[in-house]
Amino acid sequence: MQTLFGMTSNYTIVIDRELKNGNNGQTKHWGASHKERAAWLKKVKDSYVIEPNGSECMTLDFLDCYQPPKYQGLLITRHLGKNQRFLDPDSVLRGNAKQAIDSLIEIGVAPDDSIKHLKFVIGLQCDKNRELGPYTSVEVFS
């Protein structure tokens, strides 16, 4: 179990979708943003959870019986694929991260994405296991 800011990692969601830094529709034209969110939601529903004990299960099966804690944080990691480069550190949560977080909220990771329920969201990058990437993992803390 990992700790961060005095919080303990509850579980990790592994999503077969790339976290990109391009700004896709964060303007008054919501169509592209809506399409991106729908794509994330589909992949999140097909993702799996790694519990602290190392066991794996499908995300929705796990969240059906999991009660989210009152205060949470998210550690979102962009896992690089072959020939991908690191983004600037301040760009990791740009682009489609908002839609990724919104889809996690929709399946029940937290009641909403306000400060009342999410105390922090941190973005990291990892270049280990490039042969498995690109993909995204989200570690949920309480």
N, C-alpha and C positions, 0 to 999 in steps of 0.2 A: 504494500500500500504506500502510495506517495502522499506527502503532505506539502501544502503550499499555502502561505499566509495563515497558518494555523488551521487550515481545513484539510480534510482527508479525502483522497480520491475514492469515490464509490464504485465507479465502473468506467469503462472506455467503450465508445461506439466507434466501429470501423466502417467507413463509408467508401464505396467504390466510385468516388467522384473527385475530380481535381479542384482544389481551391485555386482560383485565378485572381490576379490583381487588376485586371481590366475593369473599368467602371462600366457595368452593363445595366443601364436603365435607371439609375438613381435620380432621375429628373422628373419633371411633371408628366412625362410620357411613361405610363406604368406598364405598358404591354410587354416590353422586353424583360422587365423585372419580374413580372408575373410568370412569364414563361420559364425564367431561370429558377424561380422558387418552386414551380411545379416539377421541374427536372430534379431538383435537390430532394423534394419530398418523396418522389418515387424511389430514389436511391437510398434515402434514409430508411424508408419502410422495408427495403430489401437488405439492409445492413445487419450486422451482428454485434453483440455486446460481449466484451470480455470482463468477467466479474473479477474482483480482487483475488479470489482463490484460483484464478486461471481458467475457470470453465467458460464455455461459450454457449450463447443461445441467440435466437433471432430477436431483433430489437423490440418489435411489437409484443411478442410473447413475454419478454422480460418486463416491459413497462406496464403491461396490463396488471401485474401484481406488485409493482413497485410504487411506493408513495414518495414523491420527491420531497427532500428536506426543505425547510422554510428558506434557508439562505444557500445559494449555490454560486459556483464559479465554473467557467468553462476554459479548458486549455485546448485550443484548436491547433492541430499540427498538420502542416502541409508536407506530405511525404513525396519527395521528388522521384520521378521516373528516369529512365535512361536518357542521357544527354540534356537533362533540364538543369538550369542554373538557379542558384539562390536568388530570391528577390531581395531588394533592400529591406531591412528589418521593419521599417515603418510602412511597408506596403503589404505585409502578410495578410492583414484583415481588411484590405481594400477590396473592391470588386464584388465578387459573389458571396463573400462571407455573410453579409446581411441576410441573404436568401437562405443560406445554410442554417443560420441560427433560427430564423423564422420557421423553417421546416422542423427543427428539433423541438421548438416550442409547441408546434402543432401536434406532434405525436406524444407530448406530455412530459418532456424532460423537465420543464418548469411551467408554472401557470402562465407567465408572460415574460417578456424580456426587459421589464423595467428594473430599476435599481432595487426595488423592493424584493425581487426574487433572484436577480443575478448581480452579485457584488463585483464580479470581474469577468472579463473575457480577454484572454491572452493568446496571441498567435505566435507559433514557432514553426521552424522548418527542420526537416531531417533528411539526410541523404544516405542513410543506411538502408539496405535492402532495395536498392533502385530497381532491381528486376521485378519487384512487386508493384511498383508505382506506375503512374501517380495515383495517390489516394489520399483521403483525409481521415484523421482520427480525432475524436473529441473525448477528452477526459473530463468527467463530471465530478466536481468537488462539493463537499458540504462541511 
